[in-house]
Amino acid sequence: MNQKRIFIAATQQNDGKTTVSLGLIQAFRDRFKSVGFIKPVGQRYVFEHGYKVDEDSVLIEKVCGMKGSVKDMSPIAIEKGFTEKYIKRGGHRKLVKNIILSFKRISRRKDIVVIEGTGHAGVGSIFDLSNARVANLLDAKVILVTSGGIGKPIDEIELNMALFEKECVEVIGVIVNKVACSKYEKIKRILTLGLKKKDINILGVIPYTPSLSVPTIQHIIEETDIKLISKKIGIQNKVKKVLIGAMSPHDALDYIEDGSLLITPGDREDLIMTALSMHLLGKQHKQNSISGIILTGGIMPHPKIMSLIESASIPVLFSREHTYITASKIHDLAIKIRPEDKEKALIVKRLIKRYVDVNKILEKIKQSPSPG
């Protein structure tokens, strides 16, 4: 098999699989003329060119300027009711055929193809297309992406490797993502030692990078039921800090920082006016600008205060839930890189270049073919 192909899987959701895929594609493009990408099975889809397409495929296509049909980059998009329909009616052969045909078109005249899985090794088993089985189907070796500290990642790596081994798929190594900066050197050293004892290659250890986890107001609007009630001005504002409106205006002055999102009941007009004043002063000095305000409890402030907020170009969101529940929704957001996040894409490229051994990955791919 002259063409190189690598399957990127994760030990669990939100480990950074798409981030690693994006970074590796950018690294491979510095080494090869033609790089392909496919995500055979996707769970979160958007409509693109009239097709249901996994959002990660759209991200890769737009950020990397990939040539080829975006539909082929995402042959199967799992929509609501898909699993129930499959259990009742079957259709495995058709799914397999779609994946193989899309892969053939995507991989044509490509030097290397990055294949992104969905979730951990077993995801997709319900319709007989687990990540492990798809990797076998496409004759691809695997990189496992995990995150965290020491014990938990090793446990999860071994569990996932067992599923790939069952399908006769070779895991060439692991990339550990989101490692705490304060413990980076220690975790890297112990993990490398622990995995070496289990004959598992460590291909990279990437430190936690806060800027990749910073949401925008648009993220919040799209990923929650919190509604935008102002004009769309400022929806790309980054939320660097969340401030709960459960304090006096006097105390709030010490906590408002640049990029703060204020979450407050709509009747806390004193706090809203304090934030507005800080924002207007901050804009003059290019600091302490408010990224947005979420009004909670289903309460709206006085119309004149709303007019003042909008005149300051602060995006205003509205939630019928109480402040704590609303804040929890923001905290629980899974932040994914989007096509418009050019800055984040550059950060990912730098992280992979610095912390992942790309040459070692290519050497492992070239070695004896994966059994299967």
Secondary structure, DSSP 8 states (H G I E B T S, - for coil): --SEEEEEEESSTTSSHHHHHHHHHHHHHTT-S-EEEE-SEESSEEEETTEEEEHHHHHHHHHHT--S-HHHH-SEE--TTHHHHHHHH--HHHHHHHHHHHHHHHHTT-SEEEEE--SSTTTTGGGT--HHHHHHHTT-EEEEEEESSSHHHHHHHHHHHHHHHHTT--EEEEEEEEE-GGGHHHHHHHHHHHHHHTT--EEEEEE--GGGG--BHHHHHHHSS-EE-S-STTTT-B--EEEES-S-HHHHTTT--TTEEEEEETT-HHHHHHHHHHHHHHHHHT-S-EEEEEEETT----HHHHHHHHHTT--EEE-SS-HHHHHHHHHT------TT-HHHHHHHHHHHHHHB-HHHHHHHHHSS----
